[in-house]
Amino acid sequence: DYRRYADRLGIDIRMVASPVLGSAEELTAAGEVLLAMGNAFRQGRYISQQLFEPGVPEMFEAARQLAVWSDVLVRHYFHHPAALAAELERVPQASVSFSPDAIPSADQPPGHLKDFGAWSNRVLWSLAGWALDQTFLPAMNVLRERAGLGPLPDSMSGWYARELNLVAVSEALRPRSDDWGTMHEVTGFLDLPDSHRFDPLPAEVDEFIRAGATPVFIGFGSLTPKDPEHIRDTLDLIEDVVQRTGCRAIVQGLAEPGAGTQSILHVGRVPHARLYPRCAAAVHHAGAGTTQTVTRAGIPSVCVPHLADQFYWGRRLYELGVAARPLRRTGLTSRRLGRRIIEVLESDAMPGRCQTLAATMGNEDGAERAAELVEAIGR
């Protein structure tokens, strides 16, 4: 729910077709299905068919209303109903990508496949394009037919806006590929204004940090388990990790805020931009936003990807030398996680690489660059 941000920033927001899953039990069941798949294309099909397409009619109608009074429509690259609405209303549009792993390039393979070089990557992208079309194109073209428009030749032509696709990542993490289409523009991370990023830490968090050795952050964002059994299992694992490593930990989203021991503090919603720089390392799911917030903080990561682009980001941080080798959620054990935490905490080279990367990212203003590009296509 983004309404609390909207109120503070003075913008209007309307929630549409949300939530698709209304209970913790349904969310847990969906998460278990996705984790069990392990294959990015199968996960993508499930997300599209079960979690996205049920809301398409309502999202399309809302997008048409938005397009009518908009000078430019900005949308997520996957949001084909909004793309169609902008096309019907003849409104310029910009798509936004939060990870480059779905943009074809000889520089990298699709998703989290292994990189065997440019020739192999081109072949893999050709195969991936076919697989993506089998998964996503039929539903996209059904909606277009209902709107009276002809079919798209492939799914990607409906994803990325021809005028502009904002690749909202740092050049320090992923420079622009020379073979990307001209519509792809790397902007830098789209962060909130400093006045909103840097809310003060709760007093109990500040006190815990000051009371001992610099803690490790552990949290998996919206992918944190919701049902009691999964929460208990995850808590047991984290407690074992803390005992194995001898570290202190700030754990998010698993217990009542303020609960814990001398070695563990549980927290709820906290400003990560404030918290991460005061941690020794971060264990996280490698979501795009968390990844870039951690790297901007200048601390190493232990990535535990669950699905989709998280596998890409986990691998990318490892390649850059600012993270341990990623550990899939399905392979998570206290022994494996503890070993990786010790690795990043005891590394001599990793802190310097983290600080260099953070300094480069600190000079970027992704939101300002994105605004300039959007304004240019709206003129």
VEXVEXGU-506780 format. One line per 10 residues: for each residue z, x, y of C-alpha. Coordinates in Angstrom, 1 decimal. Layout:
BEGIN
Z,X,Y | ...
***
This chain:
BEGIN
0.0,0.0,0.0 | -1.2,1.7,3.2 | 0.1,-0.8,5.6 | 3.0,1.3,6.7 | 0.5,4.0,7.8 | -1.6,1.5,9.6 | 1.3,0.1,11.6 | 2.3,3.5,12.7 | -1.2,4.7,13.6 | -2.1,1.5,15.4
-5.0,0.4,13.2 | -5.8,-2.8,11.4 | -5.8,-3.0,7.6 | -6.7,-5.7,5.1 | -5.9,-5.4,1.5 | -8.7,-6.7,-0.7 | -8.7,-7.4,-4.5 | -5.5,-5.5,-4.9 | -3.6,-5.0,-7.1 | -6.0,-5.5,-10.1
-3.1,-4.8,-12.4 | 0.0,-6.5,-11.2 | 2.8,-5.3,-13.4 | 4.4,-2.0,-14.5 | 3.6,-2.9,-18.1 | -0.2,-3.3,-17.4 | -0.3,-0.1,-15.4 | 1.4,1.8,-18.2 | -0.9,0.4,-20.8 | -4.0,1.3,-18.7
-2.6,4.8,-18.2 | -2.0,5.3,-22.0 | -5.6,4.2,-22.7 | -7.0,6.6,-20.1 | -4.9,9.5,-21.3 | -5.9,8.9,-24.9 | -9.6,9.1,-24.1 | -9.6,12.6,-22.7 | -13.3,12.3,-21.9 | -14.2,12.0,-18.2
-17.2,9.7,-18.8 | -15.2,7.4,-21.0 | -12.4,7.4,-18.5 | -14.9,6.6,-15.7 | -16.4,3.7,-17.7 | -12.9,2.2,-18.3 | -11.9,2.6,-14.7 | -15.1,1.0,-13.5 | -15.2,-1.9,-16.0 | -11.5,-2.7,-16.1
-10.1,-1.7,-12.7 | -13.0,-1.7,-10.3 | -15.7,-4.2,-11.2 | -13.2,-7.2,-11.5 | -12.7,-6.9,-7.7 | -16.3,-6.3,-6.7 | -17.1,-9.9,-5.6 | -14.2,-10.0,-3.2 | -14.8,-6.4,-2.0 | -18.4,-7.2,-1.4
-17.7,-10.2,0.8 | -15.0,-8.3,2.7 | -17.4,-5.4,3.2 | -20.1,-7.7,4.6 | -17.7,-9.1,7.1 | -16.7,-5.6,8.1 | -20.3,-4.4,8.4 | -21.2,-7.3,10.8 | -19.0,-6.0,13.6 | -19.2,-2.2,12.7
-21.2,0.4,14.4 | -20.8,2.6,11.3 | -19.4,1.7,7.9 | -17.4,4.5,6.3 | -16.7,4.1,2.6 | -15.7,5.9,-0.6 | -18.8,7.3,-2.3 | -18.1,5.2,-5.4 | -17.8,1.9,-3.4 | -21.3,0.5,-4.1
-20.4,-3.0,-2.8 | -19.7,-1.6,0.6 | -22.9,0.5,0.4 | -24.9,-2.7,-0.3 | -23.2,-4.6,2.5 | -24.1,-1.9,5.0 | -27.7,-1.9,3.7 | -28.0,-5.7,4.0 | -26.6,-5.7,7.6 | -28.7,-2.6,8.6
-25.6,-0.7,9.6 | -25.5,3.1,9.4 | -23.1,4.3,6.7 | -21.2,7.4,5.7 | -19.8,7.9,2.2 | -16.8,10.1,1.6 | -16.2,12.4,-1.4 | -12.7,13.9,-2.1 | -13.9,16.3,-4.7 | -17.2,18.1,-5.1
-17.3,17.9,-8.9 | -19.6,14.8,-8.9 | -22.2,16.4,-6.6 | -25.0,17.9,-8.7 | -25.4,21.7,-8.2 | -26.5,24.7,-10.2 | -23.3,26.4,-8.9 | -21.1,24.2,-11.2 | -21.2,22.0,-14.2 | -20.4,18.3,-14.0
-16.8,17.2,-14.2 | -14.6,19.7,-16.2 | -17.3,21.0,-18.5 | -17.5,24.8,-19.0 | -19.7,26.8,-16.6 | -22.3,28.8,-18.5 | -24.4,29.6,-15.4 | -27.1,28.0,-13.3 | -29.7,27.2,-16.0 | -27.0,25.5,-18.2
-25.6,23.6,-15.3 | -28.9,22.1,-14.3 | -29.4,20.9,-17.9 | -25.8,19.5,-18.0 | -26.4,17.7,-14.7 | -29.5,16.1,-16.1 | -27.6,14.9,-19.1 | -24.7,13.8,-17.0 | -27.1,11.8,-14.7 | -28.3,9.9,-17.7
-24.8,9.2,-19.0 | -23.7,8.1,-15.5 | -26.6,5.7,-15.3 | -25.8,4.1,-18.7 | -22.2,3.7,-17.5 | -22.5,2.5,-13.8 | -26.1,1.6,-12.9 | -26.3,-1.8,-14.7 | -23.4,-3.3,-12.7 | -24.7,-1.8,-9.4
-28.1,-3.3,-10.0 | -26.7,-6.7,-11.0 | -25.0,-7.0,-7.6 | -28.2,-5.9,-5.8 | -30.3,-8.5,-7.6 | -27.8,-11.2,-6.6 | -28.1,-10.0,-3.0 | -31.9,-10.2,-3.2 | -32.6,-6.4,-3.2 | -34.5,-4.3,-5.7
-32.8,-2.0,-8.3 | -31.7,1.5,-7.7 | -33.4,4.2,-9.7 | -30.1,6.0,-10.5 | -26.4,5.6,-9.9 | -26.1,8.6,-7.5 | -28.6,7.1,-5.1 | -26.2,4.2,-4.6 | -23.1,6.4,-4.3 | -24.0,8.9,-1.6
-25.1,7.5,1.8 | -28.5,8.9,2.7 | -27.4,9.4,6.3 | -24.1,11.3,5.6 | -21.7,12.1,2.8 | -18.5,13.7,4.0 | -17.1,16.1,1.4 | -13.5,16.0,2.5 | -12.4,19.4,1.0 | -11.6,22.8,2.5
-14.4,25.4,2.6 | -11.7,27.8,1.4 | -11.4,25.8,-1.8 | -15.1,25.0,-2.4 | -17.8,26.3,-0.1 | -20.9,24.1,0.4 | -23.6,24.8,-2.2 | -27.1,25.7,-0.9 | -28.7,23.3,-3.3 | -26.8,20.2,-2.1
-28.8,17.6,-0.3 | -28.7,17.7,3.5 | -26.5,14.6,3.6 | -23.6,16.5,2.2 | -21.3,17.9,4.9 | -18.1,19.8,4.0 | -15.5,18.7,6.6 | -12.2,20.1,5.5 | -9.2,18.1,4.3 | -8.8,14.6,6.0
-5.1,14.8,6.9 | -2.9,12.6,9.1 | -2.0,13.7,12.6 | 0.8,16.3,12.7 | 3.1,13.7,14.3 | 2.9,11.6,11.1 | 2.6,14.3,8.5 | 5.8,16.0,9.6 | 8.4,13.2,9.3 | 11.8,14.8,8.8
13.1,15.5,5.3 | 15.9,13.3,4.1 | 19.3,15.0,4.7 | 20.1,15.2,1.0 | 16.8,17.0,0.3 | 17.5,19.6,3.1 | 21.0,20.1,1.8 | 19.8,20.6,-1.8 | 17.3,23.2,-0.7 | 19.9,25.1,1.3
22.5,25.0,-1.5 | 20.8,27.5,-3.8 | 17.6,29.3,-5.0 | 14.3,27.9,-3.7 | 13.4,24.9,-5.9 | 10.3,24.0,-7.8 | 8.7,20.6,-6.9 | 7.7,18.4,-9.9 | 5.9,15.2,-9.4 | 2.8,13.4,-10.6
2.1,10.9,-7.8 | 0.8,7.5,-8.7 | 0.4,8.6,-12.3 | 4.2,8.9,-12.8 | 5.1,6.7,-15.8 | 6.5,3.3,-14.9 | 8.1,2.0,-18.1 | 11.7,3.0,-19.1 | 10.7,4.8,-22.4 | 8.1,7.0,-20.7
10.4,7.7,-17.8 | 13.2,8.8,-20.2 | 10.8,11.0,-22.2 | 9.6,12.7,-19.0 | 13.1,13.2,-17.6 | 14.2,14.8,-20.9 | 11.2,17.1,-20.7 | 11.9,18.1,-17.1 | 15.6,18.7,-17.9 | 14.6,21.0,-20.8
12.2,22.9,-18.5 | 14.9,23.5,-15.9 | 17.2,24.8,-18.7 | 14.5,27.1,-20.1 | 13.4,28.5,-16.8 | 16.7,28.6,-15.0 | 15.0,27.2,-11.9 | 16.2,24.4,-9.6 | 13.9,21.4,-9.2 | 13.1,18.5,-6.9
11.7,15.7,-9.0 | 9.8,12.8,-7.5 | 9.4,9.3,-8.7 | 11.4,9.3,-11.9 | 15.0,8.3,-10.9 | 17.0,6.8,-8.1 | 16.6,9.0,-5.0 | 19.7,11.2,-4.5 | 20.6,11.3,-8.2 | 20.7,14.5,-10.1
22.7,17.6,-10.8 | 23.3,21.0,-9.1 | 19.9,22.0,-10.6 | 17.9,18.8,-10.1 | 17.5,16.5,-7.2 | 15.5,13.2,-7.6 | 13.6,12.0,-4.6 | 11.5,9.0,-3.7 | 8.9,9.0,-0.9 | 9.2,12.3,1.1
6.7,14.0,3.5 | 5.0,16.6,1.3 | 3.9,18.6,4.3 | 7.5,19.2,5.1 | 8.7,19.7,1.5 | 6.2,22.0,-0.1 | 6.6,25.0,2.2 | 10.2,25.1,1.3 | 9.5,25.1,-2.4 | 8.8,28.1,-4.7
6.0,26.3,-6.5 | 4.7,22.8,-7.2 | 4.0,21.2,-10.6 | 1.6,18.3,-9.9 | -1.3,16.3,-11.3 | -4.0,18.0,-9.2 | -5.1,15.0,-7.3 | -7.4,15.9,-4.4 | -4.8,15.2,-1.7 | -1.9,16.8,-3.4
-4.0,19.9,-4.3 | -5.0,20.5,-0.7 | -1.5,19.8,0.6 | 0.0,22.3,-1.8 | -2.5,25.0,-1.0 | -2.0,24.4,2.8 | 1.7,25.0,2.2 | 1.0,28.4,0.7 | 2.7,28.0,-2.6 | 1.4,28.4,-6.2
0.7,25.4,-8.4 | 1.2,24.5,-12.0 | -1.4,21.7,-12.5 | -1.0,19.0,-15.1 | -4.3,17.0,-14.8 | -4.4,13.5,-16.2 | -7.9,12.3,-15.6 | -11.1,12.4,-13.5 | -11.4,15.1,-10.8 | -7.9,16.4,-11.5
-9.4,18.6,-14.2 | -11.8,20.1,-11.7 | -9.0,20.8,-9.2 | -6.7,22.3,-11.8 | -9.5,24.6,-13.0 | -10.5,25.5,-9.4 | -7.0,26.6,-8.3 | -6.7,28.7,-11.5 | -10.1,30.3,-10.6 | -8.9,31.1,-7.1
-5.8,32.8,-8.5 | -3.3,30.4,-6.9 | -2.2,28.5,-10.0 | -1.5,29.0,-13.7 | -4.0,27.8,-16.3 | -4.0,24.0,-16.1 | -2.1,22.1,-18.8 | -3.4,18.7,-19.8 | -1.0,15.8,-19.7 | -1.6,15.1,-23.3
-0.6,18.6,-24.2 | 2.5,18.7,-22.0 | 5.6,20.2,-23.6 | 8.7,21.8,-22.1 | 7.8,25.1,-23.6 | 4.3,25.2,-22.2 | 5.3,23.9,-18.8 | 8.2,26.3,-18.6 | 6.1,29.3,-19.5 | 3.6,28.5,-16.7
6.4,28.0,-14.2 | 7.8,31.4,-15.0 | 4.3,32.9,-14.7 | 3.7,31.7,-11.2 | 7.3,32.5,-10.0 | 7.2,36.0,-11.4 | 3.6,36.8,-10.3 | 3.3,39.7,-7.8 | -0.2,38.9,-6.6 | -0.2,35.1,-6.5
2.0,34.7,-3.4 | -0.3,36.8,-1.3 | -3.4,34.8,-2.4 | -1.6,31.6,-1.6 | -0.7,32.7,1.9 | -4.2,33.9,2.6 | -5.7,30.6,1.5 | -3.1,28.6,3.5 | -3.9,30.6,6.7 | -7.6,29.8,6.3
-7.0,26.1,5.7 | -4.6,26.0,8.7 | -7.5,26.7,11.0 | -9.5,23.7,9.8 | -9.5,20.2,11.3 | -11.3,18.0,8.8 | -10.6,14.8,10.6 | -12.1,16.0,13.9 | -15.1,17.4,12.1 | -15.6,14.1,10.2
-15.3,12.1,13.4 | -18.0,14.2,15.1 | -20.4,13.7,12.2 | -19.7,9.9,11.9 | -20.2,9.4,15.6 | -23.5,11.3,15.4 | -25.1,8.8,12.9 | -23.7,5.9,14.9 | -25.6,6.8,18.1
***
